[in-house]
Amino acid sequence: MAVAEQSVGTESVPRAPGAVPLLGHAVSLWRDPFGFMTSLRAHGELVRLNLGTMPIYVATSAEVVHEVTVRQARSFEKGRFFDRLRPLAGNGLANANGELHRAHRRLIQPMFAKERIAAYSDTMRRNALAVSDRWTAGQELDVAHEMAAFSIETLASTMFSSDIGRPAVEAIRRNLPIALKNLLLRAASPKILDRLPIRPNREFDAAVAELRQVIDEVIRTARTEQHTGHDDLLSLLLAEGDRLSDTEVRDELSTILFAGAETTAGTLAWAFHELAGHPEVERQVVAEIAETVGDRPVTVEDVPRLPTVRRVLDEVIRLHGVTLLMRRATEPVVLNGVRLPAGTEVAFSLYALHRDPNVYAHADRFDPDRWLPERQREAGLGRETFIPFGAGNRKCLGDQFIYTEATIALATWLPKWKLVPVPGHTPKEIASAVAAADRIPMTVTERRP
């Protein structure tokens, strides 16, 4: 874009307090990423921080984030966060830039179309029923762990519909949480630490190596056995023939794993936690499911007919969303009246954006009714202020997959089971791709009419 004349240089951008020599603000990000990112809005709509000696410009308002993700999106590529993701996702959709990104997006988009999600919904329901049948009254669960296992199993089952994918499922269960746990720490570290054999790098590299190896083996087996004609994602990707190499197939499968597993797991785990703390909301949800679904199995057609469930999911995703995203300017741009040169790293936190008290009344409060149409209109909540899956040409393609899976799961479990918090532990948010929970210990009890 042409750089506007009425703009100022980067020296005018306020700097975040708390930098330390050599490491910059990395220590603040490591110690309290959520508190640090939400604190930045007090210093301005565009704030500078340093990772080591590398400057990062953080957009803290919905307006400036919209500039980056929509209005000036073509002036940005994926930034440092996604560079650090590349060992896991290669040049898949999350990391690709320019024409490669556009070509792969056109290729992948039909795989998350309405009719495809309807086909995947049978797997979602079967897996949810299997979890429900496994639970027993009085059983104590770590719901965060339970939802992670469910999410990975369901996502992997839609990726690999036959037995050839079972080794991959086990490797994914074992290694994906390790890779995700260390990803944000790696992205928020000074470049000087990139290649040092510190523990986060060692754990990440080992987990990613096993994931890539097992997915490569599944693809080779599928090619050999001519694994096509199924409804799983692997078959759909292989059906593209020469348009995708085996490496590209692996990168897209890895990207879907990274993007989908933790978001669904975190959303469901925090939903149980929030519902337990708000019994009236839980009663409304259970009543809606009973009225809409009754005693029959949940179907994909039920999903849009459960608006209270959707409001709960939206509120959970708002409160416990994506920790940090980054973009890199490919040409000079102007943000918030500031000229930024090509190569500048720009960051934003959907977690912090969605807790902005200037946009959301009682921003830290769980209030699903804020998503009632009349209250949205009153508050001026719209597409720019609520972007849980991003915006513009980089918006996540799997948002409806996640909403469908989470809705089917809750509508399967809640009529039969009530999960009660175990006394003595308050779940703590831990930084990962999204705001995950350290533990959510709960006791399974039968729901009484």
N, C-alpha and C positions, 0 to 999 in steps of 0.2 A: 504494500500500500504506500501511497505517498505520505511522507511524514508532514503533519500539519505544522504550519508556521507558528501558531500560538501554542507553544509547548516549551518545557524546560528540561534541563538535563538531569541525569540520575543523582547529581549531588544534592538535589532538593528533596529526595525521598527520605522520609524519617527512618532511622535505624532502630531496630528492636534492641532493648536493653539486655544486658546479661552476657555479652560475648566474652570469651576468655581467649588468651593468646593461643595461637596455632590451631585450636579447635573451633573457634568462633562460637556459634550458637548450637553446635552439635550436642553439647552436654545438656543444654536445656531441652532439646528435642528428645534425647534419650531418657532423661529423668521423668519428664511429664509432657509427653507429646500433645495430649488433649488440652491441658491447661495452657501450655505455651501457644498452641495455634489459636485457641479462642481468645487469648490475651492480646493478640496482635491488632485486632480491630480498633482497640483503644488508641492506637498510634496513627491510624490513617487507613485509607482504602487501598493504598499500595505501600508496603513496608519492606525495607531491606533487612535481610539477615545473612549471615555468612556460615557456610559449611567449610571449615578450615579457612582458606583465603578466597574461596569461590563465592561470589555474591549471588544470592537468590532473592528475587522480588516477589513478595507474597501478595496476591490479590485477596482482600478480605471482605469485599462487598459483592452482592449479587450482580450489580451493574458491571463491575470490572471483570468478574469471572465470565459474564456473558460476552464481553468484548473478546476475551481470549478464546472461548469455546465456540462462539457462533459468528459474531460480526467480523472478527479478524482471524478466523480459524485457519484460513489458507496461508497465513503468515507465520504459522507455528507448526512444529513437528513435536513428536514425543520427546520428553526431556530425560534428565538423569535418572529419575525413578524407573523409567522403562528401559534405559540402558542397563540398569542393574537387574532388570527382569529378564533380559535377553538369554542368559544361560538356561532359563526354564522355558520360556515361550518362543525363543528363536525370533524369526521374522513373521510370527503369526499376526493376526488382526490387531492385537493390542499394541504391537511394536512397529508394524509396517508404516511407512510414510509414502506420501505422494501417490503415484499411479499404482504401485504395488498394493497400497492400502485400499484404493478405490476398487481395484480389480478383485481383491479377495473379499471385500465387503459385499460386492455384488454376488459373489459366489456363495458366501456363507448365509446371507440374509434369508433366502428361501428355506433354509434348514430350520429357521425359527419362525416360520409363518404359522398362521393360526391352525391350519390343517395338520402341520407337523407336530405342533404342541399337543393337539388333540390325540395324535397317535402316541406320543410320549406319555400322556396322562394315564394310560393303563398301567405302565410301569410305576409311575408315581403312586398310584392307588395301591397296587400290590405291595410295594415296599412299605407304605404307611400301615397297611393292614398287618404285615408281618411284624412290625414294631409293636403295634397294639396287642397282638396275640402274645408277644414275648413278655410284656409287662405283667406284673402281678401285684395285687394289693399289698401294701406294706414295703414294697421294694424301694430301696434308696438309689437314686440315679444322680450322676453328674450330668445334668441336662445339656450343658455345653458339649461334652464329649459325645453324648447320645445323638444329638442333632448333627454333629460333625460326621459321625458314622453313617447316619441316615442320608445326609446330603451327598456324601461321596459315593455311597452305594447306588443311590438313585441316578446321579449324574453319570457314573461309570456304566450303569446298566443301559442308559439311553445312548451312550457312546459305543458300547460293545454289546450287541444283543445276544451273542452266542457264547459258548464255553471258551472260545479262544481268548476272551477278555478277562477271564477269572484271575490269572496271574497279575494282570495289570491292576485289577481292583485291589488286590492285597497290597501291592507296592504303593498304590495311590494312598490307601488308608495309612500306611506306615510313614510315607515320606512327604506327602503334600503338606500336612500341618507343620512339619519342620521347616520346609522351604518358605512357607508363608510367614511363619513366626520371625524369620531372620531377614525377610525381604526389606521391610521398612527400615530396620536398623542399618542395613547395607546402604540403602538409598540416602539416608540421613547422615552418613559418615563422610568426613573429608576425603577427597580423592587419594590422599597419601595412604589411607588404610585399605584401598581397593584390593591390592594384591598381597597384603600381609596375611599370614596364616593364623589370624585371630579366630576365636571360636565361632562367631557367627558365619564367617566365610567358610570355615571347614565344614560346619554342619550343613550349610546351604549347598555347597558344592557336592558333598556326598549324596545328599537327598536328591538333588537334581540329576546327578549322573545315573542313579538307579532308575528314576522315573523315565528319563529319556531312553535308557537301555531297554526297559520292559515294554514301553510303547513302540519302540522300533521293532522289537521282536513280534509283537501283535500284528503290526502292519505287514511285516514280511510273511507271516503265516497267512494272513488274510489274502495277500496277493497270490500266494502259492495255491491256496484253496479256493481262489476266485470267490471271495466272500462279498457277493453283491446281491441285490434284490431284497435286502432287509430294510427295516425302518430306522436302524441305528445310524448315528452320525458317521461312523467309520465307513459303512457301506456307501453312504451318500457322497463322502469325500472321494472314495476309491472310484466311484462311478464317473468321476470327472476325467478319468483316464490320464492322458498325457498332460492335461492342463495343470496337474499338481504332481510334483515329485513326492517321493516317500518322506523326504525331509519336510516339505511344506505340509503334508498331511499331519505329521507328528507335531509341527509347530502349532497348527490350528487346534488339534486335540488338546495340547498342553495349555493353550490360551484359554480354551473353554473351561478346562479344569480350574485354572487359576481364577478366572473371572466368576465362575458360578458356584463353586463348592462352599467357599467361606461365607459368601453373602447369604446364601440360603440357610446355612447352619447358624450363623449369628442371628439372623432375623427370627428364626424359630425359637432359639434358646432365649433370647431377650423377650420374645412374645410371652413365653410361659412365665418368665420372671415378672414382667409388667402386669400380666393378668392376675397373677397371684396377689399382687399388691393393690389391685383395683377390682375387688370382687363384684361390684355392680357392672363394670364393663364386661367382666367374664360372664356374668349371668345374661347380659344382652347378647353376647356372641353365641352362647350355648342355645338360647331361645331361638335365635335366627337360624342356626343350623338345624334345630329340631323342626322348625316350621317349613324350611325350604327342602331339606333332604329327607327328614323322617328316619325310618329304619333301614332304608336301602343304602347301597354303597354310593359314595360321592362320585359324581361324574364331572367332566370338564364343562358341561353345560351349566352346572351349578355355580361355577366360579363367579361369573358376573352377577349372580343373584344373591350374593352374600356381601352386601356393601359394608356391613359393620366389621366383618373380618378384614376387608380391604382397608378400612380406616385404621384398624389396629396395626396392620402391616405397614401402612404408610408412616404411622407415628413411630413405630419401632425403628424403621429404616431412617427416619429423620433424626432420631436421638442417637443412633448407634451406627452411623454411616461410614463412608470412606474417609480414611484418616488423612491421606495426602496424595495429590496428583501433581504432575509437573509437565510443563511444555517448554520448548526451546524456540526462540524467535529465529526464523530463517531469513528475515530481512528487517530493516529498521521499522519499529512500530511506535505508536503513541498509546500509552495506557494512563488513564487518569491525568492527562495533561503532561505526562513525562515521556521524553524520547528515550527509547530503549534500543541499543544497537543490535544488529544481528548476532546471534549466539547467546543472547541473554536468557538465563533460566528463570522461568516464572512458575510459581507454585500456588496452589490453592487447596483448601481443606473443605470438603463437603460436610464433614462433621462440624467444623466451626461455622460454616456458612448457615447451616440449618439450625444452629443455636443462637443466631443473632437476635438479641432482644429488640433491636430496631425493626425487625420484620415479624418475629413470632412473640406474641404475648405469653408471658410465663414460659420462656423458651426452654427451660430445663425440666418442665413438667410434662408427664405423660398425659396427653389429652387427645384421644382419637377423634373426639367430636369437633376439633378444630378443622377437620377435613369435610364436615358437612358443607354442602354447596353454599348455603346462605352465610356461614361463618367464613368460608374462603373468600367470598365476595367482600364481606365487611373488612376483612384483614388485608385484602389486596394480594392474596397469595396466588401466584401464577406460575407459568413455565420458567420464568427467570429465577424465581426465589426458591423453588423446590426442584432440584435436579439430582435425585438419588442415584440415577444411572448415567449421569453426565448429560451433555447436550451437544447439539450440532452434529457434524459428520463423524464424531467420535463417540456418540451415544451408544451405550451397551446394547447389543442386539438381543441379549438374553433376558431382558427385563420381564417379558410376559411369561417366559419359562419359569423364572423364579417366583413370580406372583402365583402362577398356577400351581406349582409344586407346594409352596407354603400353604396356600388355601386348602388344597386337597388334604394335606397332612393334618392341619388343625381341625378341619371338618371331620376327619376320620377319628382323631384322638379325643377331642374335647367332649363329645357326648358320652363317652364311656369312662374317661379317666380325668381326675382332678389332681394336679400336681401341687404339693404343698411345700413351701420352703423349709429346709432343715435349719433349726435355730443355730445361731452361733457363727454364721458366715454371711457377710454381705458381698455379693459379687463385685469384682473390681474389673474395670475396663483395662484391657491390655492392647497395645498398638500392634496391629497387623494390617493387612490390606483394608480391613474394616475394623471398627472398635469391637473386638471380640471380648469374651468374658474369661476370667481366669478359671473359675468354677461356678456352677450354679447347682448346688446340691439340693435335691427335692425328693419328697416321698410320694410314691404313687398311691392314690386312694381311689376307690370306686366312686363315681359320681352318683349321688342320690337324687331321685326325682324331686 
